[in-house]
Structures are given as C-alpha cells and as structure tokens.
Amino acid sequence: MTNYLDFEKPLAEIEGKAEELRAMARGNAEMDIEDEAKALDAKADVLLKELYAKLTPWRKCQIARHPDRPHCKDYIEALFAEYTPLAGDRKFADDDAVMGGLARFDDRPVVVIGHEKGHDTQSRLMRNFGMARPEGYRKAVRLMEMADKFRLPVITLVDTPGAYPGKGAEERGQSEAIARATEKCLQIGVPLVSVVIGEGGSGGAVAFATANRLAMLEHSVYSVISPEGCASILWKDAEKMREAAEALRLTAQDLLKLGVADQIIPEPMGGAHRGRDKTIRSVGTALRAMLKELDGVKPKKLIAQRRQKFLDIGAHGLAA
C-alpha cells in the first residue's frame, strides 16, 4: 500500500481510481478498462511531475521523512557484502538506533556506520526511530578507532531526526558522546565519506557526517534543528514549521551552495520511496566515486582536508 503525503492527496485520488478499475476487472473477465486505467496513469504521471517540480523546503522535509524511503539497513543489505555487525560501546550497552560493522564494498574492506529508523511499528520502537543514545555514538567511536587502526575507509549513512533527548541519555552524557564522535571523525587518518539518505538532524547527524566528502540525496535535509523545533523557539508555535523550513536553508540544494554538501544524488521522480532499487544503486555509485577521489591520499592530508572543509563551510555562500 502506497503512503501518500498531504500534498500528494490529488495524486492519491487518481492512482486510487486506476487501481479500483483494475481490481474490478480482475473480478470480471468481461470488463475492458485498460484504456481508461492507462489514461489515469498518464494523468497521474503529469501531476506527479508538477508536484515535484515546485517543492518547498517543508515538502522536502516531508519527503525526507517518508516511511517508505530506503533506510540504512536496506543500503547495507544491497550494497555491502559480508557485513559483520559489531555491537556495544564497551561501557554501557548496545544501541539499536546505530548500525555498524565490518563489510566489503566492491570487494574492498570497509567500516560502515549508520542510523536506522526501522520500517514498521515494532522495528521503529526497537530502533528508537533512529534517535541514538550516548552508547550509539560511543559504539561509532569504537568502530572509527578500529577502522583507523586497520586502515579501513569509513562509510556513514545519516538518517536521524536528532540524538535522543531522554533523561537517561542526558544522565549518561549525551552531549559528550556526540562531541567525542565528531572529534573522532576529525582525527582518523583514513577516508571518511558520508551520505545523508533522509534526515540529518542537529549534532546527532554531525557526529557521523564530519567527513572528507558529504553527499545528500536530492530530497534529503540537513539542519541544526527540526523546522518544528525552530518554530517553537522563534515563534512559540510549532505550526509555523513551513516558515522555519524556509529560513533554515536545510535542503540539499541550499547546502550544496553553502559548501556543506559536496554533491547531490538524484532521486527517482516522486522521491526515493518510488524507486528504492534505483536510489540504492545511485548511492552506491556516489560512494564509489567519493572513495576513488580519496584513494592514495596520505593520512595527514586526509585529516587536514577534513578539518579545512569544515572551517570553510558557508564561506562561498556568504560571498555570493
């Protein structure tokens, strides 16, 4: 069953009618509705292109959060071979919101780390909707240290509304854990490449995305705070999230201009959820290209480039 966003309601009606006609025909062999159904399909295609040709930042937020988008687990299963998950932070516990381990990408050994939101009620609760606790960030630090020791490139897949703000997480040092993960990203002498596959929320995303190369899917978002949180602080009204989304400059297109993102990975018409396999292949192609750019670069230069990249963020956006 297709999940439609609010702005896709007209599209839902047309596609729903086409499906109803085909369902009726399946129950009655004498009915010939294919021409009418095809006409509805054509109308739906035109409307889909119109809707996605003029997306506002808020609509992009909705697409980035779409429950049917491919998640970290989907990318790992499709793009990586011999994935061996590693669990726990060796201090407190494991965190199911963060996946990570050893794998092969194009037969090359790598360490892959990512946020996982889950795909149904049970898995979303288990994964805490992709909101990592301190142990998740400490697990990521442990994995990055191992990658540095064995000279393995690190690939991170970012998809989180933000770090978990619960009382227990704060008691166990959430801010410190995020800072340590960000610091470790800046210290390792191996290639670190990252893709924002959905939401990149606040420090919870920065802790994985402080990379040599950062790519974003076309309809992904990356910002210091969610539009709802921003609206609540600035206007004391979460319903002003549309205005906040405009002000935050959180789209992939904005962030490419500001120098935060290095490239945008195109999504199929209608978003990644309407072409999951194609999107996953496109992300694989982008990862391949980013790693190739960094092949042979010395550890000290990798570290220096990564640091300079973040010192320069926003510079050419401001100059423009």
GIQUIQUI-V217309 format. One record per residue. N is the residue number from 1. RES is the residue in one small letter. SS is DSSP state (H for helix, E for strand, C for the rest). OMEGA is omega in radians with two decimals (999 if undefined). Layout:
[[N;RES;SS;OMEGA] [N;RES;SS;OMEGA]]
This chain:
[[1;m;C;-3.13] [2;t;C;3.04] [3;n;C;-3.11] [4;y;C;3.04] [5;l;C;-3.07] [6;d;H;-3.06] [7;f;H;3.13] [8;e;H;-3.08] [9;k;H;3.10] [10;p;H;3.11] [11;l;H;3.13] [12;a;H;-3.14] [13;e;H;-3.11] [14;i;H;-3.13] [15;e;H;3.09] [16;g;H;3.13] [17;k;H;3.12] [18;a;H;3.13] [19;e;H;3.10] [20;e;H;3.12] [21;l;H;-3.13] [22;r;H;3.09] [23;a;H;3.10] [24;m;H;-3.12] [25;a;H;3.12] [26;r;H;-3.14] [27;g;H;-3.11] [28;n;C;-3.05] [29;a;C;-3.10] [30;e;C;-3.12] [31;m;C;3.10] [32;d;C;-3.05] [33;i;C;-3.00] [34;e;H;3.14] [35;d;H;3.13] [36;e;H;3.14] [37;a;H;3.13] [38;k;H;3.10] [39;a;H;3.09] [40;l;H;3.10] [41;d;H;-3.13] [42;a;H;3.12] [43;k;H;3.13] [44;a;H;3.13] [45;d;H;3.13] [46;v;H;-3.13] [47;l;H;3.12] [48;l;H;3.13] [49;k;H;3.13] [50;e;H;-3.12] [51;l;H;-3.06] [52;y;H;3.09] [53;a;H;-3.08] [54;k;C;-3.12] [55;l;C;3.03] [56;t;C;3.07] [57;p;H;3.14] [58;w;H;3.10] [59;r;H;3.08] [60;k;H;3.06] [61;c;H;-3.14] [62;q;H;3.13] [63;i;H;3.13] [64;a;H;-3.12] [65;r;C;-3.05] [66;h;C;-3.07] [67;p;C;-3.10] [68;d;C;3.07] [69;r;C;3.04] [70;p;C;-3.12] [71;h;C;-3.08] [72;c;H;-3.12] [73;k;H;-3.14] [74;d;H;3.14] [75;y;H;-3.13] [76;i;H;-3.13] [77;e;H;-3.06] [78;a;H;-2.98] [79;l;H;-3.02] [80;f;C;3.09] [81;a;E;3.08] [82;e;E;3.13] [83;y;E;3.11] [84;t;E;-3.10] [85;p;E;3.04] [86;l;C;-3.02] [87;a;C;2.99] [88;g;C;3.14] [89;d;C;-3.11] [90;r;C;3.11] [91;k;C;-3.05] [92;f;C;-3.05] [93;a;C;2.99] [94;d;C;3.12] [95;d;C;-3.09] [96;d;C;3.09] [97;a;C;3.14] [98;v;E;3.03] [99;m;E;3.10] [100;g;E;3.11] [101;g;E;3.11] [102;l;E;3.13] [103;a;E;3.02] [104;r;E;3.07] [105;f;E;-3.00] [106;d;C;3.13] [107;d;C;3.11] [108;r;E;3.13] [109;p;E;-3.13] [110;v;E;2.92] [111;v;E;3.13] [112;v;E;-3.11] [113;i;E;3.11] [114;g;E;3.03] [115;h;E;3.10] [116;e;C;-3.10] [117;k;C;-3.02] [118;g;C;-3.04] [119;h;C;3.08] [120;d;C;-3.05] [121;t;H;-3.08] [122;q;H;-3.11] [123;s;H;3.11] [124;r;H;3.10] [125;l;H;3.13] [126;m;H;-3.10] [127;r;C;-3.13] [128;n;H;3.09] [129;f;H;3.11] [130;g;H;3.14] [131;m;C;-3.04] [132;a;C;3.02] [133;r;C;-3.10] [134;p;H;-3.11] [135;e;H;3.07] [136;g;H;3.13] [137;y;H;3.09] [138;r;H;3.03] [139;k;H;3.12] [140;a;H;3.10] [141;v;H;3.14] [142;r;H;3.14] [143;l;H;3.12] [144;m;H;3.10] [145;e;H;3.12] [146;m;H;3.12] [147;a;H;-3.14] [148;d;H;-3.12] [149;k;H;-3.07] [150;f;C;3.06] [151;r;C;-3.14] [152;l;C;3.05] [153;p;E;3.12] [154;v;E;3.08] [155;i;E;3.11] [156;t;E;3.13] [157;l;E;-2.98] [158;v;E;3.09] [159;d;E;-3.10] [160;t;E;3.02] [161;p;C;-3.09] [162;g;C;3.09] [163;a;C;-3.10] [164;y;C;-3.06] [165;p;C;-3.08] [166;g;C;-3.10] [167;k;H;-3.14] [168;g;H;3.13] [169;a;H;3.12] [170;e;H;3.13] [171;e;H;-3.11] [172;r;C;3.00] [173;g;C;-3.10] [174;q;H;-3.09] [175;s;H;3.13] [176;e;H;-3.12] [177;a;H;3.10] [178;i;H;-3.13] [179;a;H;3.13] [180;r;H;3.13] [181;a;H;3.10] [182;t;H;3.11] [183;e;H;-3.12] [184;k;H;3.06] [185;c;H;-3.10] [186;l;H;-3.03] [187;q;H;-2.99] [188;i;C;-3.07] [189;g;C;3.10] [190;v;C;3.10] [191;p;C;3.09] [192;l;E;3.13] [193;v;E;-3.01] [194;s;E;3.05] [195;v;E;3.00] [196;v;E;-3.04] [197;i;E;3.13] [198;g;E;3.09] [199;e;E;2.96] [200;g;E;-3.01] [201;g;E;2.93] [202;s;H;-3.11] [203;g;H;3.11] [204;g;H;3.08] [205;a;H;-3.12] [206;v;H;-3.11] [207;a;H;3.09] [208;f;H;-2.95] [209;a;H;3.09] [210;t;C;-2.91] [211;a;C;3.02] [212;n;C;3.12] [213;r;E;3.12] [214;l;E;3.07] [215;a;E;3.09] [216;m;E;2.98] [217;l;E;-3.00] [218;e;C;-3.11] [219;h;C;3.05] [220;s;C;3.13] [221;v;E;-3.09] [222;y;E;-3.08] [223;s;E;-3.10] [224;v;C;-3.12] [225;i;C;3.11] [226;s;C;3.09] [227;p;H;3.13] [228;e;H;3.12] [229;g;H;3.11] [230;c;H;-3.13] [231;a;H;3.13] [232;s;H;-3.13] [233;i;H;-3.03] [234;l;H;-3.05] [235;w;C;-3.10] [236;k;C;-3.08] [237;d;C;-3.11] [238;a;H;-3.14] [239;e;H;3.09] [240;k;H;-3.09] [241;m;H;3.12] [242;r;H;3.11] [243;e;H;-3.14] [244;a;H;3.14] [245;a;H;3.09] [246;e;H;-3.05] [247;a;H;-3.03] [248;l;H;-3.11] [249;r;C;-2.99] [250;l;C;-3.10] [251;t;E;3.11] [252;a;H;-3.12] [253;q;H;3.09] [254;d;H;-3.04] [255;l;H;3.02] [256;l;H;3.12] [257;k;H;-3.10] [258;l;C;3.13] [259;g;C;3.09] [260;v;C;3.09] [261;a;C;3.13] [262;d;C;3.12] [263;q;E;3.09] [264;i;E;3.11] [265;i;E;-3.10] [266;p;C;3.05] [267;e;C;3.06] [268;p;C;3.09] [269;m;C;-3.11] [270;g;C;3.08] [271;g;C;-3.08] [272;a;H;-3.10] [273;h;H;3.12] [274;r;H;3.11] [275;g;C;-3.02] [276;r;H;-3.09] [277;d;H;3.14] [278;k;H;3.12] [279;t;H;-3.13] [280;i;H;3.10] [281;r;H;3.14] [282;s;H;3.09] [283;v;H;3.09] [284;g;H;3.12] [285;t;H;3.14] [286;a;H;3.12] [287;l;H;3.14] [288;r;H;-3.11] [289;a;H;-3.12] [290;m;H;3.12] [291;l;H;3.13] [292;k;H;3.12] [293;e;H;-3.04] [294;l;H;3.13] [295;d;C;3.07] [296;g;C;3.12] [297;v;C;-3.09] [298;k;C;-3.11] [299;p;H;-3.11] [300;k;H;3.14] [301;k;H;3.10] [302;l;H;-3.13] [303;i;H;-3.12] [304;a;H;3.13] [305;q;H;-3.12] [306;r;H;3.13] [307;r;H;-3.10] [308;q;H;3.12] [309;k;H;-3.10] [310;f;H;3.02] [311;l;H;-3.08] [312;d;C;-3.04] [313;i;C;3.09] [314;g;C;-3.03] [315;a;H;-3.10] [316;h;H;3.04] [317;g;H;3.14] [318;l;H;-3.13] [319;a;H;3.14] [320;a;C;999]]
